[in-house]
Amino acid sequence: MSTLPFHPSRRAALGLLGAAFVAPGTAMAGQMDVLEGAAFATRWRVLAPRGAGLAQLRPEIEALFAQIDRQFSPWRSDSEISRFNAEAEGIHTAGTDLARVAEAALDLARRSEGAFDPTVGPLVAQRGFGPISHGAAPDWRGLGAGQGTLTKARADLTLDLCGIAKGWALDRAAEIVRGAGARDFLFEIGGEFVTAGHHPDGRDWRVAVEAPVPFDPGTTALRLPPGAAVATSGTRAQSYDLNGRLYSHIIAPPEGRATFVGHRSVTVIAADAMTADGWATALCAAGEEAGPDLAAGQDITALFQFDTGGTRRIIRSGGMSDLIV
């Protein structure tokens, strides 16, 4: 699975996160209010029709992101998740948010047959992409989450929720904007989006998905119905070539391999950003054959892009064909 650094100092070294960056189409400057800032080693941005009053929401949004960083950042030794990772085996008290997101991650691990694995942090670190330098072989079945508790079967098991927590943070931030009365907006964090209502010109909001290869200028435009969320995971940003092999931050369970024959990306559209984020991670890790089969079996709306030797192959699942512009 992929990991998202929650520490700003990593951005210069790793670049934009999410691997296949998703960017909104050209905004109509005269019709838009824009509020933006930095969080989780990336940028966030809200676009809404002029007069939406976005500026007054900055303190609440920034306070939310600071709280989430203290809860979920594996880059901070004082974060809630890092404290759990240092605990012995057994049942441990956990905050409501951490327990809830961990429970969702373990459910996704089960549904994806381990393609999404929140215990692969040590393997990600071995390839130079993550901070969890301690811990043994991944085993998501050795973790448990309940109401206000987290459980580990072995002391050396670690929990990394970066493959799903950015989506959860985006959902929470979008709730703030909705709570302020905004009916039409697009909220982005580092290439993941949540929509409400419509673009000021009356159409659905649109985003563009880049090709998985860094030097390929090709994009695929998608329209996002009201209330939709979209996330992309892939090898575009966090990967390197060594002796003819592509090494990525995405770990392909159960073997724990991080090498791929070619570049890949998976974009998922779902009803909420946490679901889109988690499934994009899982399907990308699952691979070129198992990923599309898994998406079909789970009825996931996904766009797969595979590139081997300069030849791009695209696979759609669920209702994705109806959303391509």
C-alpha angles and dihedrals in degrees: 000000000000126000130215118211112228092196120091095215090070095060095080091052099042103029124209113355131226092060100236103052117221115206131183122247122257110306118225097239096203092054102042139083112199128198118182144164146145130282139147093015091300141068132274128201140179123201121192138155116285112280097030091127096232096156093071090059096062098092093051094045093048092047089052093051092047090052093049090050090055090050105040110021113117086189091069119073090203096053120114093245093049090052090053091049089056093052127104122249117289140061118325133186113251136183117261094249096049092047092048095050092043090052090052091049093051091047089052090049089055095046092047092046091241098313085120106051119172092192099066095092095113091053091049089052091051088061091050099255106102145040103231098101096163130065139074137252115333118258115164090182087067092067129075135186130196139155103319095342142095123195132198125189093204131033092229095059114108133196123223116178097174091112090065109015097080089059090049090050090051092052091051092048092049088054089060092054092047091047089057089059101259110150100179122044146122117221120193134185115182096325099324119110142197121191136202125186118330145311113273091258090060100254128112117276113265135208133184123228115209124221115265093244114082096222095046110099093195120122137183117217119219131188118219118211118221111289095018127135128203133194135173131205125185152119100273100103109016104050141086138197119238123175091341096311126112113228118195141183086242112095116208108215146243093026093043094229121157098186126103135187090228144352120291142178136184125201119195129193116200142152093266136024097240090059092045092047095048096045093046087056094046096047093047091051092046091066143222097312106026095040098065091041091052092048091051092048092050094040092239119169101229143156115210121196121187125180123190119169094344095308113119121206122192126199125184128199136183113002096333095117090062091054099052110103 
